Amino acid sequence: MGFGRKVRSFREMNEVRRQRSIQRRKQEELRRERQREQTEIAINRMQTSANIFAINVNASFNVVDNLIRAAQQIRIDTAIAKSERTQADAASLKGGSADIKV
């Protein structure tokens, strides 16, 4: 008796792996396409609002990408600073010193 275990051949396991990787690639491509569309929408929205205020704007994908990256980096830096403060507070409550490595 196999106790409910399914015995798979290497051929079957490789086929399952191949199918999963194909599925993963499709999902990643769909995600990239959605991000591209959302970025285009954001650029169009920015240009529309700039046109309302009579500002001449021609935002490229790279400019928007750099703005997004900068905003993300600010969030990351804020989270790190908050984490370091929490570590320092916890260490001071214990009566020890905080050894923070950057």
GROMACS elastic network, one bead per residue, 0.5 to 0.9 nm:
[ bonds ]
;  ai    aj funct       b0    kb
    1     4     6  0.80899   500
    2     5     6  0.54174   500
    2     6     6  0.74049   500
    2     7     6  0.83715   500
    3     6     6  0.87854   500
    8    11     6  0.80204   500
    8    12     6  0.60220   500
    8    13     6  0.64485   500
    9    12     6  0.52263   500
    9    13     6  0.63050   500
    9    14     6  0.86295   500
   10    13     6  0.50174   500
   10    14     6  0.60095   500
   10    15     6  0.84422   500
   11    14     6  0.52074   500
   11    15     6  0.61559   500
   11    16     6  0.87017   500
   12    15     6  0.50077   500
   12    16     6  0.62038   500
   12    17     6  0.86325   500
   13    16     6  0.51018   500
   13    17     6  0.62094   500
   13    18     6  0.85829   500
   14    18     6  0.60422   500
   14    19     6  0.85652   500
   15    18     6  0.50045   500
   15    19     6  0.61415   500
   15    20     6  0.85851   500
   16    19     6  0.51305   500
   16    20     6  0.61765   500
   16    21     6  0.86586   500
   17    20     6  0.51095   500
   17    21     6  0.61726   500
   17    22     6  0.85962   500
   18    21     6  0.51902   500
   18    22     6  0.61832   500
   18    23     6  0.86088   500
   19    22     6  0.51126   500
   19    23     6  0.61548   500
   19    24     6  0.85817   500
   20    23     6  0.50199   500
   20    24     6  0.60325   500
   20    25     6  0.85570   500
   21    25     6  0.60816   500
   21    26     6  0.85577   500
   22    25     6  0.51705   500
   22    26     6  0.62544   500
   22    27     6  0.87071   500
   23    26     6  0.51238   500
   23    27     6  0.62321   500
   23    28     6  0.86744   500
   24    27     6  0.51030   500
   24    28     6  0.61540   500
   24    29     6  0.85803   500
   25    28     6  0.50992   500
   25    29     6  0.61078   500
   25    30     6  0.85723   500
   26    29     6  0.51291   500
   26    30     6  0.61624   500
   26    31     6  0.85892   500
   27    30     6  0.50734   500
   27    31     6  0.61067   500
   27    32     6  0.86110   500
   28    31     6  0.50002   500
   28    32     6  0.61352   500
   28    33     6  0.85475   500
   29    32     6  0.50694   500
   29    33     6  0.61224   500
   29    34     6  0.86093   500
   30    33     6  0.50177   500
   30    34     6  0.61526   500
   30    35     6  0.86061   500
   31    34     6  0.50871   500
   31    35     6  0.61881   500
   31    36     6  0.85852   500
   32    35     6  0.50582   500
   32    36     6  0.61006   500
   32    37     6  0.86158   500
   33    36     6  0.50167   500
   33    37     6  0.61994   500
   33    38     6  0.85964   500
   34    37     6  0.50856   500
   34    38     6  0.60927   500
   34    39     6  0.85178   500
   35    38     6  0.50198   500
   35    39     6  0.60259   500
   35    40     6  0.85277   500
   36    39     6  0.51137   500
   36    40     6  0.61939   500
   36    41     6  0.86503   500
   37    40     6  0.50620   500
   37    41     6  0.61989   500
   37    42     6  0.85992   500
   38    41     6  0.50187   500
   38    42     6  0.61110   500
   38    43     6  0.85935   500
   39    43     6  0.60893   500
   39    44     6  0.85273   500
   39    61     6  0.75162   500
   39    64     6  0.77569   500
   39    65     6  0.84327   500
   40    43     6  0.50654   500
   40    44     6  0.61270   500
   40    45     6  0.85084   500
   40    61     6  0.79053   500
   41    44     6  0.50977   500
   41    45     6  0.60658   500
   41    46     6  0.85810   500
   42    45     6  0.50090   500
   42    46     6  0.61169   500
   42    47     6  0.85756   500
   42    64     6  0.85817   500
   43    46     6  0.50732   500
   43    47     6  0.61258   500
   43    48     6  0.85044   500
   43    58     6  0.87997   500
   43    59     6  0.65571   500
   43    60     6  0.78118   500
   43    61     6  0.78016   500
   43    64     6  0.73868   500
   44    47     6  0.50671   500
   44    48     6  0.60010   500
   44    49     6  0.85654   500
   44    59     6  0.88636   500
   45    48     6  0.50472   500
   45    49     6  0.61512   500
   45    50     6  0.84446   500
   46    49     6  0.52385   500
   46    50     6  0.60225   500
   46    51     6  0.85337   500
   46    57     6  0.83278   500
   46    59     6  0.81329   500
   47    51     6  0.60216   500
   47    52     6  0.86101   500
   47    55     6  0.85662   500
   47    56     6  0.81702   500
   47    57     6  0.60629   500
   47    58     6  0.70636   500
   47    59     6  0.74380   500
   48    51     6  0.50447   500
   48    52     6  0.63137   500
   48    53     6  0.89178   500
   49    52     6  0.50543   500
   49    53     6  0.66528   500
   49    54     6  0.87112   500
   49    55     6  0.85855   500
   50    53     6  0.52871   500
   50    54     6  0.61722   500
   50    56     6  0.67790   500
   50    57     6  0.64866   500
   51    55     6  0.55084   500
   51    56     6  0.66857   500
   51    57     6  0.77079   500
   52    55     6  0.75477   500
   53    56     6  0.89468   500
   59    62     6  0.81432   500
   59    63     6  0.61662   500
   59    64     6  0.68316   500
   60    63     6  0.53201   500
   60    64     6  0.65447   500
   60    65     6  0.86019   500
   61    64     6  0.53133   500
   61    65     6  0.60060   500
   61    66     6  0.85982   500
   62    66     6  0.60158   500
   62    67     6  0.85562   500
   63    66     6  0.51510   500
   63    67     6  0.62936   500
   63    68     6  0.87160   500
   64    67     6  0.50401   500
   64    68     6  0.61998   500
   64    69     6  0.85968   500
   65    68     6  0.51136   500
   65    69     6  0.61311   500
   65    70     6  0.85867   500
   66    69     6  0.50232   500
   66    70     6  0.60726   500
   66    71     6  0.85887   500
   67    70     6  0.51330   500
   67    71     6  0.62477   500
   67    72     6  0.86443   500
   68    71     6  0.51476   500
   68    72     6  0.61820   500
   68    73     6  0.86124   500
   69    72     6  0.50274   500
   69    73     6  0.60693   500
   69    74     6  0.86192   500
   70    73     6  0.50443   500
   70    74     6  0.62487   500
   70    75     6  0.87256   500
   71    74     6  0.51562   500
   71    75     6  0.64037   500
   71    76     6  0.87661   500
   72    75     6  0.50802   500
   72    76     6  0.62360   500
   72    77     6  0.86550   500
   73    77     6  0.60636   500
   73    78     6  0.84850   500
   74    77     6  0.50960   500
   74    78     6  0.60931   500
   74    79     6  0.85908   500
   75    78     6  0.51058   500
   75    79     6  0.61811   500
   75    80     6  0.86606   500
   76    79     6  0.51129   500
   76    80     6  0.61940   500
   76    81     6  0.86305   500
   77    80     6  0.51115   500
   77    81     6  0.61410   500
   77    82     6  0.85541   500
   78    81     6  0.51271   500
   78    82     6  0.61024   500
   78    83     6  0.85373   500
   79    82     6  0.50702   500
   79    83     6  0.60725   500
   79    84     6  0.85998   500
   80    83     6  0.50025   500
   80    84     6  0.61282   500
   80    85     6  0.86124   500
   81    84     6  0.50978   500
   81    85     6  0.62025   500
   81    86     6  0.86126   500
   82    85     6  0.51237   500
   82    86     6  0.61986   500
   82    87     6  0.86672   500
   83    86     6  0.50559   500
   83    87     6  0.61996   500
   83    88     6  0.86256   500
   84    87     6  0.50406   500
   84    88     6  0.61379   500
   84    89     6  0.85621   500
   84    98     6  0.89250   500
   84   100     6  0.69678   500
   85    88     6  0.50353   500
   85    89     6  0.60675   500
   85    90     6  0.85337   500
   86    89     6  0.50628   500
   86    90     6  0.60794   500
   86    91     6  0.85287   500
   87    90     6  0.51247   500
   87    91     6  0.61106   500
   87    92     6  0.85833   500
   87    98     6  0.68426   500
   87    99     6  0.88025   500
   87   100     6  0.80672   500
   88    91     6  0.51266   500
   88    92     6  0.61261   500
   88    93     6  0.86335   500
   88    97     6  0.75052   500
   88    98     6  0.50596   500
   88    99     6  0.80439   500
   88   100     6  0.79182   500
   89    92     6  0.51408   500
   89    93     6  0.62201   500
   89    94     6  0.87459   500
   89    98     6  0.82097   500
   90    93     6  0.51876   500
   90    94     6  0.64610   500
   90    95     6  0.87846   500
   90    96     6  0.88387   500
   90    98     6  0.83214   500
   91    94     6  0.51394   500
   91    95     6  0.63056   500
   91    96     6  0.52533   500
   91    97     6  0.57616   500
   91    98     6  0.54467   500
   91    99     6  0.87802   500
   92    96     6  0.55886   500
   92    97     6  0.62603   500
   92    98     6  0.72119   500
   93    96     6  0.75668   500
   94    97     6  0.85347   500
